[in-house]
Amino acid sequence: MAGLFKWNARKDQEPAPDPAPVSAAPPETTSVSKVFPRFLAALASQPAPVLIDLGPVVGSNVSFFGDRLSCKIYVEDLFAEVERYGQRGQRDALGAALVGRLAQPEESVDGILCWDLFDFLDKPSGALLARKLAALLRKGGALYGQFGSSSGELQQYSRFIIDADDRLRVRTSPATRVPRNVLTTRDIIKMFDGLTVTESILLKTNTRETLFRKPASPADAAPAARP
């Protein structure tokens, strides 16, 4: 593999708890993305990009980024922290725990994959993490996330598998139940202060696929999101 892969586990390294049992997961689904190719293009514009993936380790994804972009990849798996604190009933301490997992220096990262992590966080935790992520991005850096727009109880985590530049396959696993944190477009823009929404598309699944960029100059700061 051309890139460097680093999986950052917790330093105290206690075993991740087993998720709460729920009904059998549905079969895998595949979606076509119009925003993810823009994220890839942003990374490709850098000679040796550094990427943080906040989801679990997916070997084929690591190979995809290493072979395609020769990038350095940190896989943090913050979803494991969400599950750990959810089972403990300590979600009020989750934001600080997530931020504490990210030890990279400020303005040292070219891309961040959030996937649908913010759906599982309350607003204070989400705001705390969003500020940290914005600080980690270099000027011109990109952040990709998905935000559910319908309320309800989340019972499953989604593992996103990259099948092609514009195709993401989703594999689910049980999660400790939590109400989805539904964010409006205004909430999202405010939460990621310092970043600009350059692409925002509402999918048929009621998920808003969003690309943020950190302005390289003041002229780049004007938002250009799609309705």
Secondary structure, DSSP 4 states (H G I P E B T S, - for coil): --SEEEE---SS-PPPPPPPP-SPPPPPEEEE-SSHHHHHHHHHTSSS-EEEE-S---HHHHHHHHHHH--EEEE--HHHHHHHHHHHT-GGGHHHHHHHT--SPTT-EEEEEEETGGGGS-HHHHHHHHHHHHHHEEEEEEEEEEEE-S--EEEEEEEEEEEETTEEEEEEEEEEEEE-----HHHHHHHTTT-EEEEEEE-TTSEEEEEEE--SSGGG-S-----
